[in-house]
Amino acid sequence: MSAIVWIAVVSLAAWLWLLLCQGLFWRTDVRLPPRRDPGAWPSVAVVVPARDEAAVLPMSLPSLLAQDYPGRAEVFLVDDGSSDGTGELARELARRHGGLPLTVGSPGEPPADWTGKLWAVRHGIALARARDPEYLLLTDADIAHARDSLRQLVAAARTGGFDVVSQMARLRVESLWERLVVPAFVYFFTQLYPFRRIGRRGARTAAAAGGCVLLRADTAERARIPDAIRRAVIDDVALARAVKGGGGHIWLGLAERVDSVRPYPRLHDLWRMVSRSAYAQLRHSPLLLLGTVAGLALVYLVPPAAVVAGVAAGRTAATVTGAAAWLVMTATYLPMLRHYRQPLWLAPLLPLTAFLYLLMTVDSAVQHYRGRGAAWKGRTYARPDAVPDEG
C-alpha cells in the first residue's frame, strides 16, 4: 500500500479509538446528576471577578441577584481596576433589580506573581469569609444563570457528595465565526477532558469550567485556593486538579440554562481567546507543540486529504479509508452541534475548524517566544506564564 493509505489507516484507527475508548467524550448527555433538596439549605457566597464588564453586566448580574435560593446567599462582585464604571453599574443594577445582597469590592493591582482574575477571586473569597459560607459559587461576569441555577447546583453537590460541581456554560453562537469555532471549542475540550472520567472517583482526569464552579468553602481552604494556583493560566483546570489531588470529588457537565452573554463576532476575537492559553496548555514545551501539531494533522486533516488524494490518483483504498475516518469524525461532532442548536451540515467542516485551532496554537507559541507577554483589557502581562484564562 502507498504511504497515503497507511497514514489514512492510522488516522482511522485513531478515530475508532477516540470513539470507543476516550470516555464517550462525544456524548452530550452529562448534565446535572440526580439531586434532591437538602433538609437545610447551606449558605452560599457568589464571587464574581469583573474588569471592564459594563457591556455585559446588565445581561448577567440581574440573573444572579434574582436567584430563587431558599438559604442565605450573597453576591460579591470584585471590580478589578475597571475603567468603564463596572463597580458603579453593579451597584446601580442592584438598586434597580433588588434580590440578593450585593457587595462590591476592589483588590488593587495584583502582585507580580498573580494573574489578575485569581487576585480578584482571592479578594472576593476574603470578603465572603466574614459571612462564613459553606459554599462558594465562582462565576464570571459574562455568565447569566437561570433563576434556579444556584438551587440546582447546591442540591446536586449535597446529594452526590461533591466538593466541586461545575457546569460548562453554553457559549454564544450567533455570528458566522461563532458557529464555526465555538461548538468545536467545547468539543475539543471534552475530548481532552471526558466528563464521565472527571466525575469518577479514583480517575486522574480533572477539569472544571471557570464560568460556573460551585466549591465547598472548606475544600477551598484545604486546597489553598486560589493561592496555590495563583500563576495558573487555565485556572479552572488548575482548580479542579488541586481539589482532586487532595482527594476531593468533582463533577463537570454541560449546562442547559447557564449561558455566556459575551459576543465573539470576529475571528480575531475567537483567535485571541484560544491563542491566549493554548501554549500554556502544552506547558510551553516545544516537543508537546510538535506532537500536538502532528496529532491534529493526523486526526483531523489526513481524512479529507486522503479522500482528495485518493480521488485525484485513482486510489480507491485511500479514498475509502479517508472517507471512513472523516465519517467517524463527523458523527462524533453531531451531538455537540445539536447541543448548540446549529445546522448539522457544519459537521463535515470540522477539519477546517481544526486547522484554525492548529494555527492558533502555533501563534500562541510564537507570541510566547517573542516575549511579548499578553494584554487583557488594558493590563499587560510581561511574563507569558502569567496570562489569565478569562473570557
N, C-alpha and C positions, 0 to 999 in steps of 0.2 A: 504494500500500500504506500501511497505517496505521503509526504510529510504533512500536508494539509489534512489528509484523512486521519492520520494518527493524532494530530492536535485536536481535531474535531471530536474524536473518540474520547480523549482525555477530558475535553470540555463537557461532553455529555455525561461521562462518569461523575464529574464534579457536580453537575446538576442533579443527578439521581441521588447522590449522597446528601446534598443540601435538602432535597425534597423529603427524604426519608429519615435522615439522621441528625438534622440540625434543629431538634426541639420543635418541629412543626412550626417554625418561625413564620410561615406564610399565612397561618390561620389568624383571623382577626376576632375570634370569639373569647379572648381573655378579657373579660370585663370584671367589674367589682364582684368579689366572691360572695357566697351566701352570707347573709347577715341578719341579725335581729336587734331590736332596740335594747340597750342595756337597762338594768333596773334604775341606775342613777347615771345621769349624763356627766362625763368629766368636763372640767374647764379646759378651754382652748384659747391660745393666743395666735392670732393670724399675723404673720410677719411679711411685709411687702417692701422689698428694696425698690427704690424708684429714682431714676436720674433722667431728667428732661422727658417726662412722660405725660405732659399736659395734653398731647394729641389723643392718647388712648385712655386716660383715666376716666373720662365721662362714660365710657363704654364698659369699664371693668370694675372700678371701685364701688359704684352703687350696687353691683351684684353681690359683693362681699358684705356690705353694710346691711343688705336685705336678707341675709341668711336666716332661715327658719330653723334655729337650733334651740332645743329645749334647755340646754345647760348654759353656763356662763361662758361668754365668748367676747373677745375684744380684738380690734384691729390696730396693729402698729405699723404705720407707714413711715419708712425711713427715707427722707428726702436727701439723696446723696449728691449734694452740691449742685442742684439743678439751677439752670439759668432761665427757665421758661415759666417759673411760678408754679411748679409742681406741688410744693407744700401748701401754698395758699389755696390752690384749686382743690386739693384734697379736703381742706377744712371747709371750703365753700360747699362742696358736694355733700359732706357730712351734715352741714347745717340744712341744706336743701332737702336731702332724702331721709335723714334720721336713720334709725336702725341701730346696729351695733355701735358701741362706743368706739371712737377713733382717737388715737394719739399719733401726732406727727412729730418725729424726731429728726435730728441731723447729726451725723457722726463726725463731721470734719473730714479732711483729706486722709486717705488711707496711708499707713506706713509703707515703706518701700517693699516689704516682704508680704504684702497682702494685695489681693485683687480687690477692685472697688466693690463689686457686688457682695463678696463674702465679708468685707469690712462692714458694709451696711447691714447685712444679716446679723453679724455679731452684735451690732448696736441694737438692733431690733429685739434680739433674744435677751439682751441685758435689760432693756426696758420691760419686757414681758415677765422677767423673773420676779419682779416686785408683786405680780399677781399670783405667783406660784401655780402656773398652769400645768395640767397633766399632759397635754399635747400641744405641739406647735404645728401650725399649718404654714409652710413656706410656699409662697405663691408669688409669681411675677406680676408686675404692674400691668401687663397686657392680657392677663387671663380673666375671662368672665366666667363666673360659676352659676350654675342653676341654683334656684332658691334652696334646694335641699342637699346641695353638694356636701357641705360640712357634716351634716347629719349622717349622710350615707357613708362618708369616709370614716367617721368615728365608729359607726356601727360595724363596719367591715373590720376595722382594726381590733375592736373589742371582741367580736365573735371569733375571728381567726387567730387571735393572739399575736398579731403582727406588731413589730416595732416600727416599721415603716409601711405605709400604704401610699403608693404614688400612681397617679394617672397621667398618661401622655395626652395632653390637651389636643383637641382637633385644631390643627393649624388652618389659617385662612387659605382658601383655594378659590380665587376669583379671576385673577389675571391669567393670561396665556402662559407666562413663565411659572406662575404658582401651580397651575395644573400639570405642567410637565415635570417640575422639580420636587414639589412638596410631598406628594404621596410617596415618591421614591425615597425621599429623605427618611421617612418613617419606616419604610420597607427595609432599607439598608440598616437602620438602627436595630430593628427586630432580628435581622439576620445575624448581626454581631452579638446581640443580647436577647436570645429567645426568652420570651416572657415566662413560658412554662418552667424553664430551668431556674429562673430568678426566684420564683415562689416556692421552690422545692428545698426543704431543709437538707443541709449537707451538700448541696450543689455549690460549686465555686462561682458560678455566674452571678454577678451583682450589677445592678443598674437602677436608676430612678429617672424620672422626668422632672427637671427643675421647676417647671411651671406649676406643679401641684404635688407637694410632698407633705403628707401628714406624718409627724415624727413624735414618738414619745419623748417628753422632756428629760426624763431620767436617762433614757438611752442616749440622747444628745450629750448629756453631761458626761456619761461614762466614756463615750467615744471622742470626747473633746471636740465636738462640732460647734462652730466651724474652725476653731483654732488649728486642729490637726490637718485641715485641708486648705489652709489659708492661701496657698500658692496654686491651688488646682485650677487648671484651665477648664476642664469639663467637670464642674463642681458637683453636678447631680450624680454622676457615676462615682466620683470620689467619695461622696457622702454615703452612697449605698455600700461601697467596699469597706468603708470604715465601720459601718454598723454590722455588716455581715462578718467582717473579720473579728469582731468582738463577740460573735455568737448570736447576733440578732437575727430576727426573722423578717424578711422583707417581701413585699408584693408589688408588682408593677403590671399595669394593663392599659388598654385603650379606654379613653373617656368617651362618653356619649353626650354629656351635656356640660363639659368643661372646654371652653373654646378660647383660642388665641385670637385677639382682635387686631394684632399688628399686621399691617399690609407689607407685602414684598412685591410691589408691582413690576419691578425691573429685574432683569437677570443680574445686574450689578448688585442689587440688594441681597439676592439669594447667594450670589458668589461670595460676598463679604461674610455672610452668616456662616457658610461652610468653611471657607478658607481660614477664618479666624482661629479655628481649633483643630483643623484636620491633621496637621503635622504633629501637634501635641498628642493627639490620639495615638500616633505612632512613636511616641516617646522621643521625638526628634532624632530618630535613628535612620541613617541613610539606607541601611540594609532592609529595615522594615518598609521604608518607602519603595525601594526597588521591588521587594516582594509584593507589596500592595498593588503597584502598577502592573506587574506581571500577572497577578491574580485577577485583577479587574479585566485585563485584556483577555486572559484565557477564558474566564467565566462569562463575560458579557459581550466581548467584541468578536471572539472567534466564531460563535454560531452564525451570525449574519455574514461574516467574511467568508466562512466556509460555503455557505449557500451561494453567494455571488461567485466565488472562485470555482465552485463545482459546476455551476451552470455555464460559466464562461469557458471552462476547459472540457466540458462534457464528461465530468467525473461524477457519476451517479452516487457513489459511496460518500463522497464529500458533501454533496447536496443533501442527501437523506440524513446523514449523521448531524450535519449542522442544523437542518430544519428540526430534527428531533430535540436537540438541545435548546433551540430557540423556542420551541413549543412548550417544553417544560418550564423554561424561564417565564414565558408569557402567562402560563397557567398559575404559577405561584404569585404573580403580581396582581391577578384579577381581584382577589379578596380585598386587597388594600384599596384598589380603585373603587370598589363597591362601598367600602367604609367611608371614603371621601366623596361618594356620590358623583364620580367622574365617569365620562364615557369609556367603555371598555376597549374602544379602538386605540386608546393610548398605550395599552399593554405591550403590543409588539414594538413600541418605540423605546422600551426600557434600555436597550443598548445605547441609544443616543444620549439618554439621561446619564447612564453610567459613564460614558465618555466625558460628559461635562464634569461629573464628580471626579474623574481621574485628573482632569486639567485643574480643577480647584485644589485638589490635594497637592499636586506638583507646585502650583502657585503658592500654597501655604508654606511649602518647604523653601521656595525661592525667597519669599519675604523673610523667613527665618534667617537664612544665610546672608541676606543683605543687611541684617542687623537693624532693620527699620522699626522693630517692635510693632505695635499696633495701636490704632486710635479707636476710641469708642466714646461717642457723644462728647467730644471735646477734651477727653482725657487721654494722654499719650502714655503708653507703657513701653519704656525703653527696653526692658528685657522681654524677649519673645516667650519666656516661660511664665510670664505674669499677665497673660491676656485673659480677661473674663469671658466665660461662655454664657453670654447673655443675648436675649432676643432683641 
